[in-house]
Amino acid sequence: MARFDPYENNGGTCVAVAGADYCVVAADTRLSVGYSILSRDHSKIAQLGSVLKFDVQQFRAEKCVLASSGFQGDIKALQKNLAAKELVYEHNHNKKMSCPAMAQLLSNTLYYKRFFPYYAFNVLGGLDSQGKGCVFTYDAVGSYERTGYSAQGTGAALMMPVLDNQLKSPSPLLLPARDAVTPLSESEAVDLVKDVFASATERDIYTGDRLEIVVINSSGTHRECIELRKD
C-alpha cells in the first residue's frame, strides 16, 4: 500500500571553511533520487537577497552565502522565504543584513517550522562585521553553531574526519575564547576543499559531477567550478 511521504532526500554535500579574512563555501551539483540522477548541473549554493542565485560571475557585494543539502523543494521555499525577509530588512533599515544577523534569521525561520520542518541541512558562510570569516552550521530545526568549518549532506560523514584532522578548531570552553577560524591561507583552504570532495565522490553515490566553489573575501566574491566523478 502506498504511503504519502512529504520528504525526499536529493543528496549532495556542502562544505564551508572560514579563515582570518575569507570564507570558502563549496557544494557539488548532482541532484539525485534513489539510484537515479535527475540533474548533473544543479547548484546548491545561493546568495541571499534580491538576486537569489549565482547566474553569472558578477555577484552582489553581500558577504553571505548559503549552501543547502536535502529536499530541494523545501530548500527553494526556504531560500525564497529568507530572500523576502532580507529584502524587507534592507528597506526598513537602509542597509544589507550582516552574515551573523542572517544566521540568526535562518535559525528563527527553521525553528518556526519545527513541527513540520524544512528538510534542509544548511551551511551559511561569509564575513562578519570585523571582516573575519564565519561559518554557521545548522540542523533541520534551527539549532546552529558558529564554527571554523563544517560539512552537511550525504558525504559529510566522509569529509568531517579529514577536516577535523587538518583544521581542528579550539574548544569553545577554552578561556580566553579563541577565534574559530582555520590557520590555512585562502588558496590552501580551496585546495583542501577540492581534495575532500574528490575523496568523498569515490564513496558517496549522491555526490559528484561538478564542484562549485565560492570564495568570499574583502575584495568581493568569486566562483570557480571543477569536474568530479560522473559515475
N, C-alpha and C positions, 0 to 999 in steps of 0.2 A: 504494500500500500504506500503510495507516495505521501511524503510529509513536507509541508511548506517549511523552507529554511530561508530566512531573510539575509543570511550571511554567506559569503563565499570568499575564500582567500585566493587572491590573484597572484600571490607570490612576489618575488623580488626582494632586494636588500638595499638598505640605505645606511650610509656611514657619514659621520661628521667628525672633524678634528679641529680643535681650536689651538691657536698659537698666540704668541705675545702680541702680534699686530695683524693677524689674519685668521680666517676660518675657511676650511675646505669642506664642502658638502658634496657627496657623490652618491649616485644610485645607478643601478642597471636599468635597461629599457625593455626587458622581457615582461609580457603580460600573459599569464597562463591560467588555465582552468584544468585541474587534474593533470592528465598527460597530454593535453592539447595546448599549443601555443597560439594565442589569439592575435598577438602583435609582437613584432621584434623591435619596434621603434616607438614605444610609449614612455614618455618622460614621467618620472615620479617626483620631479623637483619643480616647485612653484615659488615664485617671488610674490609675496603678498602685497596687495594694494590695488590700484585701479587697473593695472596691467597684470593679469593673473599668471601668464605662462611665459617661458622663455621661447619666443618665436624666432628672434634673430639675435645676433651677437651684441647688439646695443641694448643695455639694460637701464632701468631706472636707478637713481642714486641711493635707493634704500639699502640698508646694511642688514637685511634679514631674509633668510631663505628657508623654506620648509620642504623637507623630504618625507614622503609617507609611503608605507607599505601596508597591504591588507586588501580590503574590498574596495575596488576603485569607484564604485558608485557612492559609497559613503565618503571616500576621500574627496571626490569632486564636490559633494554637498558641503563638506567641512570647509574646503578652500573658498567656496563662494560665500559662505557664512562669514568667515574671517575677513575676506576682502571687503564685504559690505560694512562690517563693523569698523574696519580700519579706515574706510573712506569717511564714515560719519565722524570718527575721531579727528581725522585730518581737517574736516570742515569746521568742527566745533572748536578746535584748539589752534588751528592755523599752523600746524607742524605735523611732521610724519611721526608715527609711533616708533619708539625705540625698540630694539630687539628684546630687552628684558620685559618691557611692557607688553609686547606681542606674546612673549612666553606666558605671562600671567593670563592674558586674554584667551590663549589657546587652552590653558588649563581649565579656566572657568567654562569655556564652551563645551569641552569634553565632559566635565563634571555635571553640567546641566542636563546632559543626555545619559546620565549614568544608568538609568533603569532600562533604557533601550539604546545602548551605546553605539557611537560610530565605530565600525570595525576598522579602525585605522591606528597604526602604530607609527608615531611621528618622531622625527628628529628636527629640531629647529636650530639653525646656526646663523651666526652673524657677528657683528661688533657691538660692544656695549658703549656707553656714553664716554668712557675713557679711551676708546679705540682698541680695547683688548678683545681678542677672540672669545666667543662664548658659544657653548653647545648646551642645549636643553633636551633631555630625553624623557619620553612620556610612555605611560601605559594607556590602555583604551579608555579609561575613565578619568583621566586628567591628573593623576599623580605624576609629578615631574621633579627633576633634579638638574642642577647646573653641574656639568662635568667638563673634563678636558677633551673627551672623545666618547663616542657612542656608536652602536650599530643596532638597527632594527630590521626585522623581516625574517624570511626563511633561512637566510645564510648567516644570521647574526651569531648563532652558536658556534659556527666555524671561524668567524672573524674575531670575536672578542678575546679569545685566548692569545691570538697574535698581537692584537692591540694592547692587551694588558702587559704582555711581555716587553713590548717596545716603548710604551707610553704611560706606564702605571702612574696614576695620579696620587698625590699625597692624601692621606686620610683627612676627611673633614673634621675629625676630632682633635687633630693636632693644634696646639696653641704655641705661638701665634698662628692664625689662619694663613694658609698659603694659597696663591692663585692656582686655580685648576686649569692651567694651560700646559701644553706639551712643550718639551725642550727643543723640538725639531725646527729647522728652518722651513719656510714655505715650500720650497722645491723638494725637500726631504719628505715632508708630510704628503705631498702629492704622489711621490714615488711609492711611499708606504701604502697609500690607498689603492694604487694600481696593483701592487703586489698582493694585498689581501683579497681583492676581487678576483684576480687571476687564479689564486689558490681556491677560493670558495666555489668558483664555477666548475672546478674539477669534481666536486662532490655534491653540489646542490643543483637539481634539475630545474629549479624555478628561477635561478639566477644565470644571466648570460646575455648573449647577443652584442650589446654595446654598453660601455660605461660612460656616463655623463658626469663630468666633474665641474663644479662651480667653485671658484676661489674668490673670496671677498676680502678686500684689504682697503687701506686708506685711499688708494687711487681709484677705487671702483670695484666692479665685478666683472670677471671674465670666465668664459666657459670653454671646455675642450672635451672631445669625445675620443675614445679609443675602442677598438674592436675586442670583444670577448668571444669565448666559445659559443658556437651556434647549434651545438647538438645537445 
